[in-house]
Structure formats: C-alpha cells, structure tokens
Amino acid sequence: GFLITGILLDTKSRPRYYKTFYTNRALRILPALAATLVLVVLIRQTSLSGLLLSVFFLSNYAANLGVTAIYGPLWSLAVEEHFYLLWPTVVHRFKSGVIVAVAVILCLLGPALRFFSGRLHLGDPHENTHLVADYLAIGALLAVFGRSRFASKANSVLLGVGLSLAGVAVLLVGSRYGILHRGSNIGDAFQVVPFNFIFAGSLLLALAMQLRLPASRWAWPLRYVSHISYGLYLYHLIVFSVVGHIMAHYGFLQVTGNFYMVAGRFLLMLIPSVLMADASRRWLEQPLLDLKKKFIR
C-alpha cells in the first residue's frame, strides 16, 4: 500500500499513467507467476478449477466458490492484483483529501466487516479482498502523509511513535480478549491490526530518522532476500512439497518433535527454494524487467 500509492502519486500527472503502471506490474508479476502455475499443475498441487481461479486472480475466493485444491500462497497475490485494478484510478482521479478519506473509511470498515463476517456470511476474514483492504489502506495513508505539507521530521517522528504505541496498546489489551486467536469475532477483526500499526510506525520512524542500515554492508542478506523475494514467495511451497516428498520416501529426517530434526528438514527445503528463486530472478524475471524501457515509450 505504501510503495504502490507512492509510485502512483509521483506519476499521476505524467502522460501514459495507466500504460506505464500496468506494463511495469505485468513485467514484474506475470512471468514468474506463469512459471509457478505450470509447476503446480505438473506436481498436482492445484485442480483445474484452482488453476482457472489463479489465472484470473481469484484464488483468495476459492473457499467461497467451493474450490479446495489450490496453491495456497497465491491468495495474497490475488489481493495485490485487486488493489492494482482499483487503486490507480482512485489516485489518478481524485485529490489527496479524497484519497485519504477513502483510505480512512477502509481502515474503519475492515475490522467492522471482519467482526461480523461469520455472523453475516461475508466471507473469509483473513483472505477475501473486501475484508482485508484496510491492510493496504494504512500504507496508502503513510504515502499520502509523506508527500504532504505536514510531513516534517518532527511530525513524522510523533506520528511514528504514536502508531507504534497504539499498536502495542491494542496488542496488550486485546490479548486478554483473544485478539491473537482466529476463530473468534474479535480475533478475526483485530488480529493483524496492532502489527499493522507497529510496522507502519516503525516504517515512518525509519524514514524520518533517515536510517542507513539497509545501505550498510551488514544488511546484504536483507537486500539479497528482497531481491529474490517474489520468486521465493511463489516457489517455496513447491520446493518444500517436492523435497519433503523425497525425504519422506527415503525416511530421511522424519522424526517430529525433535528441534534439530525439524530445523534440518527446514534447512534442506529452504536452500533449494532460495536457489530456485535466485535462478528465476536472474534468468526469467530480470531479462523481462530490462524490457521496461522498450515497452514504455
């Protein structure tokens, strides 16, 4: 929400606004997604119905439609795509005041809808786009604030501290009432909210204080993971499934309840996941990303 809204605000007055945005997004998202869908079909981690829902970015509504055999991680990509479908028009057509109003309404409406989602049969409160839109809206609000006349260092620090403390307060108070557990109305409504507040506040503080940690040599693991993160997100369960099946076939590291066994099994699944994500970024994603200038003119 923060990153994309910022990009949209910075480019809203430029020509070919929509073409630039959607071409960039397509080149970034579709190649690795296509590879993922081919792989999940080959290893039978999705049904035909699940594949069709994934192609049309509706996998987060699979349960609503009675489809169970679907590749799990794609639910959040579907939410992201719905955001891309609607939010660029909101940012392009309206001034900052309206954008803020819409985002605030989403922030208030989201928890309320999740609270009543079970009783009113509104859908999955943790995956359906219309029930988690506030997670993106709070990032959008930060992007608007950061480009407003109120975004002084002092105000940014004050707001960052306030959001972080509010998140901690909601977490401490809400933990007594089951906020951390899904399955209850209050858990459905507010489980993620305090973490959204804390993360938003931390992000604002880092920007206000101009922290240079990400640029330091000690942060190269974080930079590397961010570089391959999209592929890692898409492929990791595929690799975990294949490697896990191989280890189970040979009875290797199958003891449960032993921390070292579980950690070893996870490590042997993680390493090929990282290698696959690295290869995807290097030889599939990056060559197409390099075509941006050719497509956007």
C-alpha positions in Angstrom: 0.0 0.0 0.0 2.8 2.4 0.9 5.1 1.6 -2.0 2.5 1.5 -4.8 0.5 4.5 -3.6 3.7 6.5 -3.5 4.6 5.4 -7.1 1.1 6.4 -8.3 1.1 9.8 -6.5 4.5 10.6 -8.0 3.4 9.7 -11.6 -0.3 10.8 -11.6 0.4 13.9 -13.7 2.6 12.2 -16.3 1.4 11.0 -19.7 0.6 7.3 -20.2 0.0 7.0 -16.5 -2.0 3.7 -16.8 0.1 2.2 -19.5 3.3 2.8 -17.5 1.9 1.4 -14.3 0.3 -1.7 -15.7 3.2 -2.5 -18.0 5.6 -2.3 -15.1 3.4 -4.5 -13.0 2.8 -7.1 -15.8 6.5 -7.4 -16.5 7.2 -7.8 -12.8 4.5 -10.3 -11.9 3.3 -12.4 -14.8 6.5 -14.3 -15.9 7.2 -15.9 -12.6 3.5 -16.4 -11.9 3.2 -18.3 -15.3 6.2 -20.5 -14.3 4.6 -21.2 -10.9 1.2 -22.2 -12.4 3.0 -24.6 -14.8 4.9 -26.2 -11.9 1.8 -26.6 -9.6 0.0 -28.3 -12.5 2.9 -30.6 -13.1 3.2 -31.6 -9.4 -0.6 -31.7 -9.0 -0.9 -29.0 -6.3 -3.9 -27.5 -7.9 -7.1 -28.6 -9.7 -8.3 -27.3 -13.0 -10.8 -25.0 -11.1 -8.0 -23.8 -8.9 -5.8 -23.1 -11.9 -8.6 -21.0 -13.5 -9.1 -19.1 -10.3 -5.4 -18.4 -10.1 -5.2 -17.2 -13.7 -7.9 -14.7 -13.0 -6.5 -13.7 -9.6 -9.4 -15.1 -7.7 -7.6 -17.7 -5.6 -8.4 -15.8 -2.4 -12.1 -16.5 -3.1 -11.6 -20.2 -3.7 -13.2 -21.3 -0.4 -16.2 -19.1 -1.2 -16.6 -20.9 -4.5 -16.1 -24.3 -3.1 -12.7 -24.9 -4.6 -10.2 -26.6 -2.2 -7.3 -27.8 -4.4 -5.5 -24.6 -4.9 -1.9 -23.4 -4.5 -2.0 -21.6 -1.2 0.4 -18.6 -1.5 -1.5 -17.1 -4.4 -4.3 -15.8 -2.2 -2.2 -12.7 -1.2 -1.1 -12.1 -4.8 -4.8 -12.0 -5.7 -5.4 -9.3 -3.1 -2.5 -7.3 -4.5 -3.9 -7.6 -8.0 -7.3 -6.4 -6.9 -5.6 -3.4 -5.4 -3.8 -2.7 -8.7 -7.1 -3.0 -10.5 -8.9 -0.3 -8.5 -6.5 1.9 -6.6 -4.7 3.5 -9.6 -8.0 5.0 -10.7 -8.7 6.4 -7.2 -5.3 8.1 -7.1 -5.4 9.4 -10.6 -8.9 10.9 -10.5 -9.0 12.4 -7.0 -7.1 14.8 -4.9 -5.2 13.8 -1.8 -8.1 14.7 0.5 -10.4 12.2 -1.2 -7.7 9.5 -1.3 -7.2 10.0 2.5 -11.0 9.8 3.1 -11.3 6.6 1.1 -8.3 5.0 2.9 -9.6 6.1 6.4 -13.0 4.6 5.6 -11.4 1.3 4.5 -9.3 1.3 7.8 -12.5 1.7 9.8 -14.7 -0.6 7.7 -12.2 -3.5 7.6 -12.3 -4.5 11.3 -16.0 -4.0 11.5 -16.7 -6.2 8.5 -14.3 -8.9 9.8 -16.0 -8.8 13.2 -19.4 -9.6 11.6 -18.1 -11.7 8.8 -19.0 -15.0 10.4 -22.5 -14.0 11.5 -23.4 -12.3 8.2 -21.5 -14.8 6.0 -19.4 -12.1 4.4 -16.5 -14.4 3.5 -13.1 -15.4 4.8 -12.0 -12.6 7.1 -8.3 -13.3 6.5 -8.1 -13.7 2.7 -11.1 -12.1 0.9 -10.0 -8.7 -0.5 -13.1 -6.8 0.7 -12.3 -7.9 4.2 -8.5 -7.1 4.3 -8.4 -3.9 2.3 -7.5 -1.9 5.4 -4.1 -3.6 5.5 -3.3 -1.8 2.2 -5.1 1.4 3.2 -2.9 2.2 6.1 0.2 2.0 3.9 -1.6 4.3 1.4 -2.2 6.8 4.2 1.5 6.8 5.0 2.4 7.5 1.4 0.0 10.5 1.2 1.3 11.8 4.5 4.9 11.6 3.4 4.1 13.8 0.4 2.0 16.3 2.3 3.0 19.7 3.9 2.6 18.1 7.3 5.5 15.6 6.7 8.1 17.4 8.8 10.7 15.3 10.7 9.1 16.2 14.0 5.6 15.3 12.8 6.8 12.1 11.3 8.5 11.0 14.5 5.5 12.0 16.5 3.1 10.0 14.3 5.5 7.1 14.1 5.8 6.8 17.9 2.1 7.3 18.2 1.3 4.5 15.8 3.8 2.1 17.4 2.5 2.8 20.9 -1.1 2.4 19.7 -0.2 -0.9 18.2 1.4 -2.1 21.4 -1.6 -0.9 23.5 -4.1 -2.7 21.2 -1.9 -5.8 21.4 -1.6 -5.8 25.2 -5.3 -5.0 25.9 -6.6 -7.2 23.1 -4.6 -10.2 24.1 -6.8 -10.6 27.2 -9.8 -10.9 24.9 -8.5 -13.4 22.4 -7.2 -10.9 19.8 -4.3 -13.2 18.8 -6.5 -16.2 18.0 -8.5 -16.7 14.9 -12.0 -18.2 15.2 -13.4 -15.5 17.5 -15.1 -12.4 16.3 -12.5 -10.1 18.0 -9.6 -12.2 16.7 -11.0 -12.1 13.2 -11.4 -8.4 13.4 -8.2 -7.2 15.1 -5.6 -9.9 15.0 -3.4 -8.2 12.4 -4.3 -4.5 13.2 -1.8 -3.9 16.0 1.0 -5.4 13.9 -0.1 -3.1 11.1 0.2 -0.1 13.4 3.6 -1.1 14.8 5.0 -1.8 11.3 3.6 1.5 9.9 5.0 3.4 12.9 8.4 1.7 12.6 8.5 2.5 8.8 7.7 6.1 9.4 10.3 6.4 12.1 13.0 4.8 9.9 12.2 7.2 7.1 12.1 10.2 9.4 15.4 9.4 11.1 16.9 8.5 7.7 18.3 5.3 8.9 21.1 4.0 6.7 21.0 0.4 7.8 19.6 -1.0 4.6 22.6 0.6 2.7 25.2 -0.8 5.0 27.4 -3.8 4.1 26.0 -5.7 7.1 22.5 -5.6 5.5 23.4 -7.5 2.3 21.4 -10.6 3.4 18.3 -8.4 3.7 19.0 -6.8 0.3 19.5 -10.2 -1.3 16.3 -11.7 0.2 14.4 -8.6 -1.0 15.9 -9.1 -4.5 14.6 -12.7 -4.8 11.6 -12.3 -2.5 8.9 -12.5 -5.2 10.3 -15.8 -6.6 10.8 -17.1 -3.0 7.2 -16.3 -2.2 5.9 -18.1 -5.3 8.1 -21.2 -5.4 8.9 -22.1 -1.8 5.9 -24.4 -1.2 6.5 -26.1 -4.5 10.1 -26.9 -3.5 9.0 -27.8 0.1 6.5 -30.3 -1.3 8.9 -31.9 -3.7 11.8 -32.1 -1.3 9.6 -33.2 1.5 8.2 -36.0 -0.6 11.7 -37.2 -1.5 12.8 -37.1 2.2 9.7 -39.0 3.2 10.2 -41.6 0.5 13.7 -42.3 1.9 12.7 -41.9 5.6 15.2 -39.0 6.0 14.8 -36.5 8.9 11.2 -37.7 9.5 11.3 -37.5 13.3 8.8 -35.0 14.7 9.1 -33.2 18.0 12.9 -33.0 17.7 14.0 -29.4 17.2 17.2 -30.4 15.4 15.4 -32.8 13.0 12.8 -30.2 12.2 15.4 -27.4 11.7 17.5 -29.7 9.5 14.4 -30.6 7.4 13.5 -27.0 7.0 17.1 -26.0 6.1 17.2 -28.7 3.4 13.9 -27.4 2.0 14.9 -23.7 2.3 18.3 -23.9 0.4 16.8 -25.2 -2.9 14.0 -22.7 -2.5 16.5 -19.8 -2.4 18.5 -21.3 -5.3 15.3 -21.6 -7.4 14.2 -18.1 -6.6 17.7 -16.8 -7.4 17.7 -18.6 -10.8 14.2 -17.2 -11.5 15.2 -13.7 -10.8 18.4 -14.0 -12.8 17.2 -15.8 -15.9 13.4 -15.3 -16.0 12.4 -12.1 -14.2 15.3 -9.8 -14.7 15.5 -10.1 -18.6 11.9 -9.2 -18.8 12.2 -6.3 -16.4 15.0 -5.0 -18.6 12.4 -4.6 -21.4 10.5 -1.9 -19.5 12.1 0.9 -21.5 11.2 -0.8 -24.7 7.6 -1.2 -23.9 7.1 2.1 -22.1 7.5 5.0 -24.5 
